[in-house]
Amino acid sequence: MERVPVLKIGDFLLVSIQVDMEDQIALQLQEDLSARIVETGVHGVIIDITALDIVDSFVGRMLSTIAAISKVLDAETVVVGMRPAVAITLVELGLSLNGIRTALNVERGMELLARAREDELFLDLGDDDSAETDSDGAAVRS
C-alpha cells in the first residue's frame, strides 16, 4: 500500500499529497501524522495539495478530520497549494473545512503557522502573573 510521507521541516510537519486519496491511504495518513505529531512535539502541520486536480467530499472530510486530530494534539493545520478549481469544488460541495487555515504555498503556510505560534506564546505570556509588563500593563516579549 502507498503511504503519504510526513516530513519534519523545522518546527512543522509537511504532508505532500501526491497520490489519489483512497480510504486506506487516508486512514494510514491519519495514523502516521498523529504519531509524528506526538513523537516530534510540533505545533504546526502543513498539508500540500498542489498535486490534487480534483477534491471530492471524501478528501474534504479527510482534511477536516486530520485538522481535528491535529488540533486535539496541539497542532494547527494549514492546507497549501489549493488550485482555483479545487476551491470552487469545495464551495460547491458545501465543505467549509472547519479548523483549517489555507495559504497559497508552503512558504506562506510556514509563515502563517509561525505567526500563529508567536501570537499564542505572547498571549500565554500575558496570562502569567509573573510576566513582565510595560508602563501600560501590556505584556512585554523578552
C-alpha positions in Angstrom: 0.0 0.0 0.0 1.2 3.5 -0.8 1.9 5.9 2.1 1.9 9.6 2.1 5.2 10.9 3.5 5.2 13.0 6.7 8.4 15.1 6.8 9.6 17.3 9.6 10.8 20.7 8.4 11.9 23.0 11.2 9.1 23.3 13.7 6.4 21.9 11.4 5.4 18.6 9.7 4.9 18.7 5.9 2.5 16.3 4.3 2.6 16.5 0.5 -0.3 14.5 -1.0 0.9 13.2 -4.4 -1.5 10.2 -4.8 -5.2 9.7 -5.1 -6.6 9.6 -1.6 -8.3 6.2 -1.2 -9.8 5.1 2.1 -6.9 3.0 3.3 -4.3 5.7 2.4 -6.3 8.4 4.2 -6.6 6.2 7.3 -2.9 5.4 7.3 -2.1 9.1 6.8 -4.2 9.9 9.9 -2.3 7.4 12.0 1.1 8.3 10.7 0.5 12.0 11.1 -0.9 11.6 14.6 2.1 9.5 15.7 4.6 12.0 14.2 2.9 15.0 16.0 3.3 13.2 19.3 6.8 12.0 18.5 8.1 15.4 17.4 6.0 17.7 19.6 5.5 20.1 16.7 2.7 22.7 16.8 2.0 23.0 13.1 1.1 20.8 10.1 1.2 21.8 6.5 -0.8 19.8 4.0 0.3 20.4 0.4 -2.4 19.5 -2.1 -0.8 21.1 -5.1 -0.8 17.8 -6.9 -4.6 17.2 -6.5 -6.6 18.2 -9.5 -9.9 17.1 -8.0 -11.1 17.1 -4.5 -14.3 15.4 -3.6 -16.4 15.3 -0.4 -14.3 12.3 0.8 -11.0 14.2 0.6 -12.6 17.3 2.1 -13.8 15.3 5.1 -10.4 13.6 5.4 -8.7 17.1 5.5 -11.2 18.2 8.2 -10.6 15.0 10.2 -6.9 15.4 10.0 -7.1 19.0 11.2 -9.4 18.0 14.1 -7.0 15.2 15.2 -4.0 17.6 14.9 -5.8 20.2 16.9 -6.5 17.8 19.7 -2.8 17.0 19.7 -2.0 20.8 20.0 -1.0 21.3 16.3 -2.6 23.8 13.9 -3.2 22.8 10.3 -2.7 24.8 7.1 -3.6 23.5 3.7 -1.5 24.9 0.9 -1.4 24.7 -2.8 -5.1 24.7 -3.5 -5.9 25.2 -7.1 -8.8 27.5 -8.0 -10.9 24.6 -9.4 -10.4 22.7 -6.2 -11.5 25.8 -4.1 -14.6 26.2 -6.3 -15.5 22.5 -6.0 -15.2 22.6 -2.2 -17.5 25.6 -2.0 -20.0 24.0 -4.4 -20.0 20.8 -2.2 -20.6 23.0 0.8 -17.4 21.9 2.6 -16.2 24.7 4.8 -13.0 22.9 6.0 -13.6 23.9 9.6 -10.4 24.3 11.7 -8.2 24.5 8.6 -6.4 27.6 7.6 -5.2 28.0 4.0 -2.2 29.6 2.3 -1.1 29.8 -1.3 2.1 27.9 -0.9 4.3 26.1 1.6 6.4 29.2 2.4 3.3 31.2 3.2 1.9 28.3 5.2 5.0 28.2 7.3 4.9 32.0 7.9 1.2 31.7 8.9 2.0 28.9 11.4 5.0 30.8 12.8 2.9 33.9 13.4 0.1 32.0 15.0 2.6 30.3 17.3 4.2 33.6 18.3 0.7 35.1 19.0 -0.2 32.1 21.1 3.1 32.3 23.1 2.6 36.0 23.5 -1.0 35.5 24.8 0.3 32.8 27.2 2.9 35.2 28.5 0.1 37.7 29.2 -1.7 35.2 31.3 1.3 34.6 33.5 1.1 36.8 36.7 4.9 36.9 36.8 5.2 38.1 33.2 6.9 41.5 32.7 4.7 44.4 31.7 5.3 47.8 30.4 4.1 51.0 32.0 0.6 50.5 30.4 0.4 47.0 31.8 0.9 45.3 28.5 2.9 42.1 28.4 6.5 42.5 27.1 8.2 40.0 25.0 11.7 39.0 26.0 
